[in-house]
Amino acid sequence: MDLGHLSSAALMLSGAAGIAIPERVTAALDLPPTSQRGLTEARAGLGGTYAALGGYGLLSGSAGAQRAVGYTWLGAGVVRLAGLAIDKPRTDSAYWAYLAAELGLGTAALLAARRR
């Protein structure tokens, strides 16, 4: 499995977790839903969106799909970095691990797309 496929698989599995266990995903992100609607939104936004995009990147393997996966990961990482200055969130090891994964997996997908 090349780095582009790894990045796509990670995005797909992240989304699958959002669908299957939204309570745990939202708790890990410090976004506890306050209603059943909140759970559904977590399943759709953090689950379905990422699972579909990651699955497409994994199955198609096209350079365009890899770029979409890469920019999705990098977009999350850049906004997480900006949030440090704007929102001044409480950070913990999970916050930094998510940032490293977002930047690393995004870069990996874009490098894989360049090779296609």
C-alpha angles and dihedrals in degrees: 000000000000125000093262092055090045091053092048092047091050091051091047093049091047088054093045089055089051089055098042102037108018093158092060094042094050091045091052089052093045090243105120111185114234097202144022087262088058090055091050091049090051091050091050101038103033094027117030097035095052095038092053096046094044091046091051091049091048097047101038098038089194121151090241092054091047090051091050091051091046095050091047091055093043092047090056092047095048092049090047088054092047089049089063089066099032104040102018093214125194104260130205136168091283091056092054092043091053090049092050091048093048094050095040098046092043092053091046092053093049092049090050090050091054090055093054 
